[in-house]
Amino acid sequence: MPQMINYGGETIRISSKGVEYSTNNGRTWMTRYSSSSCGTFIDLLPYGKELLAVTSKGIYYSTNEGRTWMSRYTGSSCGTFQSLMDGGKELLANTSKGLYYSTNDGRTWMRRG
């Protein structure tokens, strides 16, 4: 099921084409990012001034509404990332190895007991 969020006056979603956006509440969609260099997009999360993405290659971030993406975390010690959540003072990630948290915007992760 595609992930969809409201962000900066747009609706942004993950699709089979990559990341798409709509400026008319989903009536029409335009491709925003379609490269495979980040892997397959799984989840999106607005986080401060960034848009975070869970991909098949790890955690990526964008500072321009998803037009370009940079790698934030691609380690394998946490398992495969499945979803992200803004936990207030920390970023939470559900992974194949359990719940992890980060206090530095997803640069490093610790297992939540």
GUPA-337861 format. One record per residue: x, z, y of N, C-alpha, C in turn; residue number from 1. Coordinates in nm, 2 decimals. Atoms other than C-alpha are relative to their C-alpha. Example, Ala and Ser with C-alpha at 12.3 -4.5 7.8 and 13.67 -1.06 7.14 Angstrom:
<atoms>
- nc1; nc3; nc2; cac1; cac3; cac2; cc1; cc3; cc2; seq
- 0.09; 0.00; -0.12; 1.23; 0.78; -0.45; 0.09; 0.00; 0.12; 1
- -0.09; 0.00; -0.11; 1.37; 0.71; -0.11; -0.08; 0.08; 0.11; 2
</atoms>
This chain:
<atoms>
- nc1; nc3; nc2; cac1; cac3; cac2; cc1; cc3; cc2; seq
- 0.08; 0.00; -0.12; 0.00; 0.00; 0.00; 0.09; 0.00; 0.12; 1
- -0.09; 0.01; -0.11; 0.16; -0.10; 0.33; -0.02; 0.12; 0.09; 2
- 0.00; -0.11; -0.10; 0.25; 0.17; 0.58; -0.03; -0.06; 0.14; 3
- 0.04; 0.04; -0.14; 0.10; 0.14; 0.93; 0.00; 0.11; 0.09; 4
- -0.01; -0.11; -0.11; 0.16; 0.34; 1.25; -0.04; -0.06; 0.13; 5
- 0.01; 0.04; -0.14; 0.07; 0.33; 1.61; 0.13; 0.04; 0.07; 6
- -0.13; -0.03; -0.07; 0.38; 0.31; 1.83; 0.01; -0.08; 0.12; 7
- -0.02; 0.07; -0.12; 0.43; 0.23; 2.19; -0.11; -0.10; 0.04; 8
- 0.11; 0.09; -0.04; 0.08; 0.07; 2.24; -0.02; -0.11; -0.10; 9
- 0.02; 0.10; 0.10; 0.12; -0.14; 1.93; -0.03; 0.06; -0.13; 10
- 0.02; -0.04; 0.13; 0.02; -0.12; 1.57; 0.11; -0.07; -0.08; 11
- -0.12; 0.05; 0.08; 0.33; -0.16; 1.34; -0.03; 0.03; -0.15; 12
- 0.02; -0.02; 0.14; 0.31; -0.21; 0.97; 0.11; -0.07; -0.08; 13
- -0.09; 0.06; 0.10; 0.52; -0.29; 0.66; -0.08; -0.10; -0.07; 14
- 0.07; 0.10; 0.08; 0.42; -0.61; 0.49; 0.10; -0.07; -0.09; 15
- -0.09; 0.07; 0.09; 0.56; -0.84; 0.23; 0.10; -0.09; 0.08; 16
- -0.09; 0.08; -0.08; 0.72; -1.03; 0.52; 0.10; 0.08; 0.08; 17
- -0.09; -0.09; -0.07; 0.90; -0.73; 0.66; -0.08; 0.10; 0.09; 18
- 0.07; -0.09; -0.10; 0.79; -0.54; 0.97; -0.08; -0.09; 0.09; 19
- 0.09; 0.08; -0.08; 0.49; -0.68; 1.16; -0.06; 0.09; 0.11; 20
- 0.06; -0.07; -0.10; 0.32; -0.58; 1.48; -0.13; -0.07; 0.05; 21
- 0.12; 0.05; -0.05; -0.02; -0.62; 1.64; -0.03; 0.06; 0.14; 22
- 0.03; -0.05; -0.13; -0.12; -0.58; 2.01; -0.15; 0.00; 0.02; 23
- 0.15; 0.01; -0.01; -0.50; -0.62; 1.94; -0.07; 0.08; -0.11; 24
- 0.06; -0.09; 0.10; -0.57; -0.34; 1.69; -0.01; -0.07; -0.14; 25
- -0.01; 0.06; 0.14; -0.48; -0.55; 1.38; -0.08; -0.13; -0.02; 26
- 0.08; 0.13; 0.02; -0.69; -0.86; 1.45; 0.10; -0.11; -0.03; 27
- -0.10; 0.10; 0.03; -0.37; -1.07; 1.45; 0.14; 0.07; -0.01; 28
- -0.13; -0.06; 0.02; -0.02; -0.99; 1.33; 0.11; -0.10; 0.02; 29
- -0.12; 0.08; -0.02; 0.32; -1.12; 1.43; 0.12; 0.07; -0.06; 30
- -0.11; -0.05; 0.06; 0.65; -1.08; 1.25; 0.10; 0.06; 0.10; 31
- -0.10; -0.06; -0.09; 0.89; -0.84; 1.42; 0.14; 0.00; -0.06; 32
- -0.13; -0.01; 0.07; 1.17; -0.81; 1.16; -0.02; -0.05; -0.14; 33
- 0.02; 0.06; 0.13; 1.21; -1.02; 0.85; 0.13; -0.01; -0.09; 34
- -0.12; 0.01; 0.07; 1.57; -0.99; 0.74; 0.00; 0.10; -0.12; 35
- 0.00; -0.09; 0.12; 1.65; -0.84; 0.40; 0.13; 0.09; 0.00; 36
- -0.13; -0.08; -0.01; 1.98; -0.67; 0.52; -0.03; 0.15; -0.01; 37
- 0.04; -0.15; 0.01; 1.80; -0.33; 0.53; -0.06; 0.03; -0.13; 38
- 0.08; -0.02; 0.12; 1.64; -0.37; 0.19; -0.15; -0.02; 0.02; 39
- 0.15; 0.00; -0.01; 1.27; -0.34; 0.13; -0.05; 0.12; 0.07; 40
- 0.06; -0.11; -0.08; 1.08; -0.13; 0.38; -0.11; 0.07; -0.08; 41
- 0.10; -0.09; 0.08; 0.88; 0.16; 0.23; -0.08; 0.08; 0.09; 42
- 0.07; -0.10; -0.09; 0.78; 0.40; 0.51; 0.05; -0.01; 0.14; 43
- -0.04; -0.01; -0.14; 0.79; 0.42; 0.89; -0.04; 0.13; 0.06; 44
- 0.03; -0.12; -0.06; 0.80; 0.72; 1.11; 0.05; 0.00; 0.15; 45
- -0.04; -0.02; -0.13; 0.80; 0.75; 1.49; 0.07; 0.13; 0.01; 46
- -0.08; -0.12; -0.01; 1.07; 1.01; 1.57; 0.07; 0.01; 0.13; 47
- -0.06; -0.01; -0.14; 1.15; 1.10; 1.93; 0.00; -0.14; 0.06; 48
- 0.00; 0.13; -0.06; 1.27; 0.78; 2.09; 0.04; -0.11; -0.10; 49
- -0.04; 0.09; 0.11; 1.34; 0.61; 1.76; -0.12; -0.03; -0.09; 50
- 0.08; 0.03; 0.11; 1.15; 0.44; 1.49; 0.08; 0.01; -0.13; 51
- -0.07; -0.02; 0.12; 1.27; 0.56; 1.15; -0.06; -0.08; -0.12; 52
- 0.06; 0.07; 0.12; 1.23; 0.36; 0.82; 0.07; 0.05; -0.12; 53
- -0.05; -0.01; 0.13; 1.27; 0.44; 0.46; 0.01; -0.14; -0.06; 54
- -0.01; 0.13; 0.07; 1.40; 0.14; 0.28; 0.06; 0.02; -0.14; 55
- -0.06; -0.01; 0.13; 1.53; 0.06; -0.06; 0.15; 0.02; 0.01; 56
- -0.14; -0.03; -0.02; 1.88; 0.10; 0.09; 0.03; 0.13; 0.07; 57
- -0.02; -0.13; -0.07; 1.83; 0.44; 0.26; -0.09; 0.01; 0.13; 58
- 0.07; -0.02; -0.13; 1.72; 0.55; 0.61; 0.06; -0.08; 0.11; 59
- -0.04; 0.08; -0.11; 1.74; 0.31; 0.90; -0.07; 0.04; 0.13; 60
- 0.07; -0.03; -0.13; 1.65; 0.35; 1.27; 0.01; -0.12; 0.09; 61
- 0.02; 0.10; -0.10; 1.54; 0.13; 1.55; -0.02; 0.07; 0.14; 62
- 0.03; -0.05; -0.14; 1.55; 0.20; 1.93; -0.07; -0.11; 0.08; 63
- 0.07; 0.10; -0.07; 1.36; -0.12; 2.02; -0.12; -0.05; -0.07; 64
- 0.13; 0.02; 0.07; 1.03; -0.10; 1.84; 0.01; -0.08; -0.13; 65
- -0.02; 0.07; 0.13; 1.17; -0.24; 1.51; 0.05; -0.14; 0.01; 66
- -0.06; 0.14; -0.01; 1.33; -0.56; 1.64; 0.13; -0.01; -0.07; 67
- -0.13; -0.01; 0.07; 1.67; -0.45; 1.51; 0.01; 0.14; -0.06; 68
- -0.01; -0.12; 0.07; 1.76; -0.18; 1.26; 0.15; 0.03; -0.03; 69
- -0.13; -0.05; 0.03; 2.08; 0.03; 1.21; -0.01; 0.10; -0.11; 70
- 0.00; -0.09; 0.11; 2.18; 0.23; 0.91; 0.02; 0.14; 0.05; 71
- -0.01; -0.14; -0.04; 2.14; 0.61; 0.95; 0.06; 0.08; -0.12; 72
- -0.05; -0.07; 0.12; 2.19; 0.73; 0.59; -0.02; -0.09; -0.12; 73
- 0.01; 0.08; 0.11; 2.26; 0.53; 0.28; 0.06; 0.07; -0.13; 74
- -0.05; -0.07; 0.12; 2.40; 0.80; 0.04; -0.10; 0.00; -0.11; 75
- 0.09; 0.00; 0.12; 2.27; 0.84; -0.31; -0.02; 0.14; -0.05; 76
- 0.00; -0.14; 0.06; 2.31; 1.22; -0.36; -0.14; 0.06; 0.01; 77
- 0.14; -0.05; -0.01; 1.94; 1.28; -0.25; -0.09; -0.07; -0.09; 78
- 0.09; 0.09; 0.08; 1.80; 1.02; -0.49; -0.06; -0.11; 0.09; 79
- 0.06; 0.10; -0.08; 1.57; 0.75; -0.37; -0.10; 0.05; 0.09; 80
- 0.09; -0.04; -0.10; 1.39; 0.81; -0.05; -0.14; -0.06; -0.02; 81
- 0.13; 0.05; 0.02; 1.01; 0.77; -0.07; -0.09; 0.01; 0.12; 82
- 0.08; -0.01; -0.13; 0.86; 0.90; 0.26; 0.08; 0.10; 0.09; 83
- -0.06; -0.09; -0.10; 0.96; 1.08; 0.58; -0.12; 0.07; 0.07; 84
- 0.10; -0.07; -0.08; 0.77; 1.34; 0.79; 0.08; 0.08; 0.11; 85
- -0.05; -0.08; -0.11; 0.84; 1.50; 1.12; -0.05; 0.14; -0.02; 86
- 0.03; -0.14; 0.02; 0.86; 1.87; 1.05; 0.02; 0.09; 0.12; 87
- -0.02; -0.08; -0.12; 0.90; 1.98; 1.41; 0.15; 0.01; 0.03; 88
- -0.14; -0.02; -0.03; 1.26; 2.11; 1.43; 0.09; -0.07; -0.11; 89
- -0.08; 0.07; 0.10; 1.36; 1.91; 1.12; -0.07; -0.12; -0.05; 90
- 0.06; 0.12; 0.06; 1.30; 1.58; 0.95; -0.01; 0.03; -0.15; 91
- 0.02; -0.03; 0.14; 1.16; 1.61; 0.60; -0.01; -0.14; -0.08; 92
- 0.00; 0.12; 0.08; 1.21; 1.35; 0.32; -0.04; 0.04; -0.14; 93
- 0.04; -0.01; 0.15; 1.03; 1.32; -0.02; 0.09; -0.10; -0.07; 94
- -0.09; 0.09; 0.07; 1.28; 1.17; -0.26; -0.02; 0.01; -0.15; 95
- 0.01; -0.01; 0.14; 1.31; 1.11; -0.63; 0.06; 0.12; -0.06; 96
- -0.06; -0.12; 0.04; 1.51; 1.43; -0.65; -0.07; 0.13; 0.06; 97
- 0.07; -0.11; -0.06; 1.26; 1.65; -0.46; 0.00; -0.01; 0.16; 98
- 0.01; -0.01; -0.14; 1.22; 1.76; -0.10; 0.13; 0.03; 0.07; 99
- -0.12; -0.02; -0.08; 1.51; 1.73; 0.15; -0.03; 0.01; 0.14; 100
- 0.02; -0.01; -0.14; 1.55; 1.82; 0.51; 0.13; -0.03; 0.08; 101
- -0.11; 0.03; -0.09; 1.77; 1.72; 0.80; -0.02; 0.06; 0.13; 102
- 0.01; -0.06; -0.14; 1.84; 1.90; 1.13; 0.08; -0.09; 0.10; 103
- -0.07; 0.08; -0.10; 2.04; 1.61; 1.28; -0.04; -0.15; -0.01; 104
- 0.06; 0.13; 0.00; 1.80; 1.32; 1.28; 0.02; -0.09; -0.12; 105
- -0.01; 0.08; 0.13; 1.86; 1.21; 0.92; 0.14; -0.04; -0.03; 106
- -0.14; 0.04; 0.03; 2.24; 1.18; 0.93; 0.05; 0.07; -0.12; 107
- -0.04; -0.07; 0.13; 2.29; 1.45; 0.66; -0.13; 0.07; -0.05; 108
- 0.12; -0.06; 0.06; 2.04; 1.60; 0.42; 0.03; 0.12; -0.10; 109
- -0.01; -0.11; 0.08; 2.00; 1.93; 0.24; -0.13; 0.02; -0.09; 110
- 0.11; -0.02; 0.09; 1.78; 2.01; -0.06; -0.08; 0.12; 0.04; 111
- 0.09; -0.11; -0.03; 1.48; 2.23; 0.01; -0.04; 0.07; -0.13; 112
- 0.02; -0.07; 0.12; 1.46; 2.49; -0.26; -0.13; -0.01; -0.06; 113
</atoms>
